[in-house]
Amino acid sequence: MRRIDMDTAVRRVRDVRLALAGLLVLSMTANLALTMSFAGRETATVLVPAVSGPSWEVGGGGVGIDRAGTRYLEDMARTVAVTLLTLTPENAGHVRLAAARMSHASARGAIGAWVEAEAARMAGRDMASAFYPTEIEADPGRLAVEIAGELVTWIGREESSREDRRYRLAFRIDAGRIGLVRFEQLEDAK
């Protein structure tokens, strides 16, 4: 009787080992199939803000109509204005690269040339500037923004001026990407 129980136990262990080996092969096959299916895909990470608040909207509003929400335009204009107008000869290269990323392809050359010219002018006089926005008015229908604020200029380490300035920015959306096409100073600061 003991011999029969021992044979049965050996068979059970063998059957369990076979079942585990089969599950291992099945698991490895499934992992290989998943790896192969994800290998050719492009991945994207979606970052969700830690706080709740107004959302950004960018995209098509219908056939041939691209739009951006007011909040998105305001934030984009603030970022562009502060980036372009907070300039020193030392950070000019970084500003030029940032301007190229924020600009529409049709305006990259002109905006990059403007940054270079401003940096060269400032380097010759040991100048630096910073822009502090105070008012933003967005027109989502025209993808345009007017932004007002204070432009502070330094010569060396001494502050040389504080001026109220107003700028108009125009954007264009292509393939879901918004880009700056025009950045101009307005004569009146209101």
C-alpha positions, 0 to 999 in steps of 0.5 A, a space after each residue: 500500500 505504501 508503494 502505491 501511495 509513493 507512485 501516486 505522489 511521484 506522479 502528482 509531483 511530475 504533473 505539477 512540474 509539467 503544469 508549471 513548466 507549461 504555464 512558464 512557457 505560456 507566460 514567456 510567450 505572452 510577454 514576448 508577444 506584448 513586447 513585440 507589439 509595443 516595440 514599434 509604438 510611439 509612447 507619450 506621457 500625459 502629465 496631469 496638473 497636481 491642482 484643479 483649475 481651468 483647462 487648456 484647449 488646443 485643436 481643431 474646431 471643425 473642418 479647416 478651423 484651428 483654435 486655442 482656448 483663452 487660457 492656453 493663449 494667455 499662458 503661451 503669450 506670457 511664456 513667449 514674452 518673458 522668454 524673448 524679453 528676459 535677455 542677457 548676452 550670456 543667455 542669448 543662445 538659450 533664448 534663441 533655441 527656446 524661441 525656435 521651439 515656440 515659433 511657427 516654422 515660417 517665422 523661426 528665421 525672423 524671430 531668431 534673427 531678432 534675438 541675435 540682433 538684440 543680444 549683439 546690441 546688449 552685449 556691446 553695451 553690457 545690458 540685460 533686460 527682464 519683462 514682468 507681465 501685468 495684463 494679458 488680453 487674448 483673442 482666441 478667434 484670431 489666435 492673437 494676444 496683447 500683453 502689457 507689462 514692465 520692461 526693466 533694463 540694466 547696464 552692468 549691475 545698475 538699473 537703467 530704466 523701467 518702462 511700461 510696454 505693450 506687445 502683440 503676439 500672433 500665433 498659428 496652429 498647424 497639425 495641432 501645434 501652436 507656434 508664434 508667427 509675429 511678435 511686435 511692440 505696440 506704440 502705446 502702453 495704454 
